[in-house]
Amino acid sequence: MKIGMLTSGGDCQGLNAALRGVAKTLYNELGNKVTIYGIRDGYRGLIEGDYHVMSPEDFSDILTLGGTILGTSRQPFKEMQKADEDNTETKLEKMLKTVRGEGFDCLVILGGNGTHKTANLLWQNGVNVVTLPKTIDNDLWGTETTFGFQSAIDIASTVIDSIHSTAFSHSRVFIVEVMGHKAGWLTLYAGLASGADVIVIPEIPYSAEAIAKAIDKREQSGKRFSILAVAEGAISQQEAKMSKKEFKAAREGMPYPSISYRMADELKALTGQEIRVTIPGHYQRGGAPCPADRLLTSRLGVAAAQLIEQKKYGYMVAVQHDRIVPVPLAEVAGKLKTVPPDGEVVRAARALGLSMGD
């Protein structure tokens, strides 16, 4: 049995651990009946036929290793069925040629939303596929959690924790910008876990006036500082009313490097307080996976390998009710899991007295 493995999209903690989980299970249960090929740099490697045979030793000592030993790249789904640079074949056609030319029995694909759309496209075109849910944003449909999410929470929470002392010392308002363009899971969980005073996520458009009132209320109660956890994809209530075209034009014309700097100016004008911005950025994606992600990737890896052994293809292995279950790719691809504005975690934040920016 020939198995091709690739990691696609943004990197995160746990990719190597997940590869290890799949490979070790296949080697342990199939022995020399399986050959694993590492496809370099995600779908780019599949398009260009860039892959190599791997050995059991390649998967040793990588449980705690950050990044991905296979490399990764972003290949937009909308480009997959367009002619490539040579104008003779589409990227999809080239990927299918690689799969059929090498005779891969299955592809194991690790990735997030865009990755899963392409994985489903391959499945629809006759390629046996099993996928694992990777993203620090936790926004994949069909699974309660993704690997990389808990590790990113740990890092973002540590950043916010560390800001507390300097915010207190200088009596300032600090904005910590957390990753998450369309979904606010990471900002919500990290903000709640680290005691942020205001949490702003894309699903709940913010009002600068409402945030200013929350800051003023803290100051009047004798609090020396305020900390805001703000998702990079946060939008104002005014922007929420715009069409996609209007919103795009407004953001392109915005004279700030990110939404947090605009918010800082808005709040400075409203409160008269000094505002500082901290952006941990890609730091949230890096480093070793936390123990929770090592456990999760091991469980997901075993489940993916067992689907391959059973020749059950076209599935993503997912977490539901703390069990690892297969979910059809057709139910996952193209669907975004966002934070319910009235969900339990948001209600808990409000009950604790946090402002959600609205």
WOPE-V848444 format. One record per pair of residues at least 12 apart in sequence whose C-alpha atoms are under 7 Angstrom apart, sorted by sequence separation. I is the first residue (numbers start at 1). J is the second residue. D is the distance in whole Angstrom. If there is no record, write none. Layout:
i = {I & I}
j = {J & J}
d = {D & D}
//
This chain:
i = {39 & 80 & 134 & 135 & 136 & 137 & 315 & 316 & 38 & 39 & 133 & 134 & 135 & 136 & 304 & 315 & 316 & 37 & 38 & 133 & 134 & 135 & 187 & 303 & 314 & 315 & 37 & 38 & 314 & 37 & 38 & 136 & 160 & 261 & 36 & 37 & 184 & 260 & 300 & 36 & 184 & 183 & 184 & 182 & 183 & 106 & 107 & 108 & 109 & 110 & 111 & 112 & 303 & 106 & 107 & 108 & 109 & 110 & 111 & 112 & 156 & 105 & 106 & 107 & 108 & 109 & 110 & 111 & 112 & 110 & 111 & 300 & 234 & 113 & 232 & 112 & 41 & 42 & 44 & 197 & 198 & 199 & 200 & 201 & 202 & 205 & 206 & 207 & 40 & 41 & 42 & 197 & 198 & 199 & 200 & 201 & 205 & 206 & 207 & 230 & 39 & 40 & 41 & 42 & 196 & 197 & 198 & 199 & 200 & 202 & 205 & 206 & 1 & 2 & 3 & 4 & 5 & 6 & 38 & 41 & 43 & 196 & 202 & 205 & 1 & 2 & 3 & 4 & 5 & 6 & 153 & 157 & 161 & 196 & 201 & 202 & 1 & 2 & 3 & 4 & 5 & 6 & 7 & 8 & 156 & 157 & 160 & 200 & 4 & 7 & 8 & 205 & 6 & 153 & 157 & 77 & 153 & 157 & 76 & 191 & 20 & 77 & 77 & 187 & 20 & 137 & 187 & 47 & 139 & 187 & 17 & 16 & 17 & 137 & 16 & 17 & 47 & 138 & 184 & 47 & 137 & 16 & 46 & 49 & 137 & 16 & 16 & 178 & 180 & 181 & 182 & 14 & 15 & 16 & 46 & 173 & 174 & 175 & 176 & 177 & 178 & 179 & 180 & 181 & 13 & 15 & 16 & 171 & 172 & 173 & 174 & 175 & 176 & 177 & 178 & 179 & 180 & 13 & 171 & 172 & 173 & 174 & 175 & 176 & 177 & 178 & 12 & 175 & 177 & 212 & 11 & 168 & 168 & 167 & 208 & 212 & 208 & 212 & 11 & 7 & 9 & 6 & 7 & 8 & 9 & 7 & 8 & 9 & 8 & 177 & 175 & 4 & 3 & 173 & 174 & 175 & 176 & 177 & 178 & 2 & 3 & 4 & 5 & 6 & 7 & 8 & 9 & 172 & 173 & 174 & 175 & 176 & 177 & 179 & 2 & 3 & 4 & 5 & 6 & 7 & 8 & 9 & 172 & 173 & 174 & 175 & 176 & 1 & 2 & 3 & 4 & 5 & 6 & 7 & 9 & 8 & 12 & 12 & 156 & 155 & 152 & 14 & 152 & 14 & 13 & 12 & 203 & 204 & 13 & 151 & 203 & 151 & 148 & 214 & 150 & 151 & 150 & 148 & 147 & 211 & 210 & 210 & 147 & 147 & 207 & 206 & 207 & 206 & 205 & 185 & 183 & 184 & 183 & 198 & 199 & 200 & 192 & 197 & 198 & 199 & 200 & 197 & 198 & 199 & 198 & 132 & 130 & 145 & 143 & 144 & 142 & 143 & 144 & 143 & 130 & 129 & 130 & 131 & 132 & 128 & 129 & 130 & 131 & 132 & 133 & 142 & 128 & 130 & 131 & 142 & 123 & 141 & 141 & 141 & 140 & 141 & 139 & 140 & 139 & 139 & 120 & 120 & 120 & 117 & 116 & 117 & 67 & 66 & 113 & 66 & 113 & 66 & 65 & 66 & 64 & 64 & 63 & 13 & 12 & 13 & 11 & 12 & 13 & 13 & 14 & 13 & 21 & 17 & 21 & 25 & 14 & 18 & 22 & 26 & 14 & 17 & 18 & 21 & 22 & 25 & 17 & 21 & 19 & 22 & 14 & 18 & 22}
j = {51 & 92 & 146 & 147 & 148 & 149 & 327 & 328 & 51 & 52 & 146 & 147 & 148 & 149 & 317 & 328 & 329 & 51 & 52 & 147 & 148 & 149 & 201 & 317 & 328 & 329 & 52 & 53 & 329 & 53 & 54 & 152 & 176 & 277 & 53 & 54 & 201 & 277 & 317 & 54 & 202 & 202 & 203 & 202 & 203 & 127 & 128 & 129 & 130 & 131 & 132 & 133 & 324 & 128 & 129 & 130 & 131 & 132 & 133 & 134 & 178 & 128 & 129 & 130 & 131 & 132 & 133 & 134 & 135 & 134 & 135 & 324 & 259 & 140 & 259 & 140 & 70 & 71 & 73 & 226 & 227 & 228 & 229 & 230 & 231 & 234 & 235 & 236 & 70 & 71 & 72 & 227 & 228 & 229 & 230 & 231 & 235 & 236 & 237 & 260 & 70 & 71 & 72 & 73 & 227 & 228 & 229 & 230 & 231 & 233 & 236 & 237 & 33 & 34 & 35 & 36 & 37 & 38 & 70 & 73 & 75 & 228 & 234 & 237 & 34 & 35 & 36 & 37 & 38 & 39 & 186 & 190 & 194 & 229 & 234 & 235 & 35 & 36 & 37 & 38 & 39 & 40 & 41 & 42 & 190 & 191 & 194 & 234 & 39 & 42 & 43 & 240 & 42 & 189 & 193 & 114 & 190 & 194 & 114 & 229 & 59 & 117 & 118 & 229 & 63 & 180 & 230 & 91 & 183 & 231 & 62 & 62 & 63 & 183 & 63 & 64 & 94 & 185 & 231 & 95 & 185 & 65 & 95 & 98 & 186 & 66 & 67 & 229 & 231 & 232 & 233 & 66 & 67 & 68 & 98 & 225 & 226 & 227 & 228 & 229 & 230 & 231 & 232 & 233 & 66 & 68 & 69 & 224 & 225 & 226 & 227 & 228 & 229 & 230 & 231 & 232 & 233 & 67 & 225 & 226 & 227 & 228 & 229 & 230 & 231 & 232 & 67 & 230 & 232 & 267 & 67 & 224 & 225 & 225 & 266 & 270 & 267 & 271 & 72 & 70 & 72 & 70 & 71 & 72 & 73 & 72 & 73 & 74 & 74 & 260 & 260 & 104 & 104 & 274 & 275 & 276 & 277 & 278 & 279 & 104 & 105 & 106 & 107 & 108 & 109 & 110 & 111 & 274 & 275 & 276 & 277 & 278 & 279 & 281 & 105 & 106 & 107 & 108 & 109 & 110 & 111 & 112 & 275 & 276 & 277 & 278 & 279 & 105 & 106 & 107 & 108 & 109 & 110 & 111 & 115 & 115 & 135 & 136 & 284 & 284 & 284 & 147 & 285 & 148 & 148 & 148 & 339 & 341 & 151 & 289 & 341 & 290 & 289 & 355 & 292 & 293 & 293 & 293 & 293 & 357 & 357 & 358 & 296 & 297 & 357 & 357 & 358 & 358 & 358 & 339 & 338 & 339 & 339 & 354 & 355 & 356 & 349 & 354 & 355 & 356 & 357 & 355 & 356 & 357 & 357 & 300 & 304 & 319 & 318 & 319 & 318 & 319 & 320 & 320 & 313 & 313 & 314 & 315 & 316 & 313 & 314 & 315 & 316 & 317 & 318 & 327 & 314 & 316 & 317 & 332 & 314 & 332 & 335 & 336 & 336 & 337 & 336 & 337 & 337 & 338 & 329 & 330 & 333 & 333 & 333 & 334 & 286 & 286 & 333 & 287 & 334 & 288 & 288 & 289 & 288 & 289 & 294 & 285 & 285 & 286 & 285 & 286 & 287 & 288 & 289 & 289 & 297 & 294 & 298 & 302 & 293 & 297 & 301 & 305 & 294 & 297 & 298 & 301 & 302 & 305 & 298 & 302 & 301 & 304 & 297 & 301 & 305}
d = {4 & 5 & 5 & 6 & 5 & 6 & 5 & 6 & 5 & 7 & 5 & 5 & 6 & 4 & 6 & 4 & 6 & 6 & 5 & 7 & 6 & 6 & 7 & 7 & 6 & 5 & 5 & 6 & 6 & 4 & 6 & 6 & 7 & 7 & 6 & 6 & 5 & 7 & 6 & 6 & 6 & 6 & 7 & 6 & 7 & 7 & 6 & 6 & 6 & 6 & 7 & 6 & 7 & 5 & 5 & 5 & 5 & 5 & 6 & 5 & 7 & 7 & 6 & 6 & 6 & 6 & 6 & 5 & 5 & 6 & 7 & 7 & 7 & 6 & 6 & 7 & 6 & 7 & 7 & 6 & 7 & 6 & 6 & 6 & 7 & 7 & 6 & 6 & 5 & 4 & 5 & 5 & 5 & 5 & 5 & 5 & 5 & 5 & 6 & 7 & 7 & 6 & 4 & 6 & 5 & 6 & 6 & 6 & 6 & 6 & 5 & 5 & 6 & 6 & 6 & 6 & 6 & 6 & 6 & 5 & 7 & 6 & 4 & 5 & 5 & 5 & 5 & 5 & 5 & 5 & 6 & 5 & 6 & 6 & 5 & 6 & 6 & 6 & 6 & 6 & 6 & 7 & 7 & 4 & 6 & 7 & 6 & 6 & 6 & 5 & 7 & 7 & 5 & 7 & 7 & 6 & 5 & 5 & 7 & 6 & 5 & 7 & 6 & 6 & 7 & 6 & 7 & 6 & 6 & 6 & 6 & 6 & 4 & 7 & 6 & 7 & 5 & 6 & 6 & 5 & 6 & 6 & 5 & 6 & 6 & 7 & 7 & 7 & 6 & 6 & 6 & 7 & 7 & 5 & 6 & 6 & 6 & 6 & 6 & 6 & 6 & 6 & 6 & 4 & 5 & 6 & 7 & 5 & 5 & 5 & 5 & 5 & 5 & 5 & 5 & 6 & 6 & 6 & 5 & 7 & 6 & 6 & 6 & 6 & 6 & 6 & 6 & 7 & 6 & 6 & 6 & 6 & 6 & 6 & 7 & 6 & 6 & 6 & 7 & 7 & 6 & 7 & 7 & 5 & 5 & 6 & 6 & 5 & 7 & 6 & 7 & 6 & 6 & 6 & 6 & 6 & 6 & 6 & 7 & 5 & 6 & 6 & 6 & 6 & 6 & 6 & 6 & 6 & 5 & 5 & 5 & 5 & 5 & 7 & 5 & 5 & 5 & 5 & 5 & 5 & 5 & 7 & 6 & 6 & 6 & 6 & 6 & 6 & 7 & 6 & 6 & 6 & 6 & 6 & 7 & 6 & 7 & 7 & 6 & 6 & 5 & 6 & 6 & 6 & 5 & 6 & 6 & 6 & 7 & 6 & 6 & 5 & 7 & 7 & 7 & 7 & 6 & 6 & 6 & 5 & 6 & 6 & 7 & 6 & 6 & 5 & 5 & 5 & 7 & 6 & 5 & 6 & 6 & 6 & 6 & 6 & 7 & 5 & 5 & 5 & 6 & 7 & 6 & 6 & 6 & 7 & 6 & 6 & 5 & 5 & 7 & 5 & 6 & 6 & 6 & 5 & 6 & 6 & 6 & 5 & 5 & 5 & 5 & 6 & 7 & 7 & 6 & 6 & 6 & 6 & 6 & 5 & 6 & 6 & 6 & 5 & 6 & 5 & 4 & 6 & 6 & 7 & 6 & 5 & 5 & 6 & 7 & 6 & 7 & 5 & 7 & 5 & 5 & 7 & 5 & 6 & 7 & 6 & 5 & 6 & 7 & 6 & 7 & 6 & 5 & 5 & 7 & 6 & 5 & 6 & 6 & 5 & 4 & 6 & 6 & 6 & 6 & 4 & 6 & 6 & 7 & 6 & 7 & 6 & 6 & 5 & 5}
//
